[in-house]
């Protein structure tokens, strides 16, 4: 984790953190790290969050992930095998392929209903 806290000041048990980080979790981690130290009575947070990723880049990555998931689910819906879905999605792990091509809830309910109907039918 690259926490870029530029300055830490301590006075009468009070800690002041200042500087810049890329993500809010880094700011929170810096605060948590000093809050539990012996003798600390409080923490002032003057850390700025300066994201390096642009909103358009984040948006593009999210859109690509949603398209992969949709593609994977559509492949599964038309009966494409796990191995072929894995190749088409470019995954090395079948677990990732299963994640991206999870069954639709409606299909799962339909399967449960078919099983229930079969169990209720007299033989």
ABEGO torsion letter per residue (X at the ends): XBBBBABBBBBGGBBBBBEBBABAAAAAAAAAAAAABBGBABBBBABBBBBABBAAAAAAAAAAAAAAAAAAAAAAAAGBBAAAAAAAAGBABAAAAAAAABBBAAAAAAAAAAAAAAAABBX
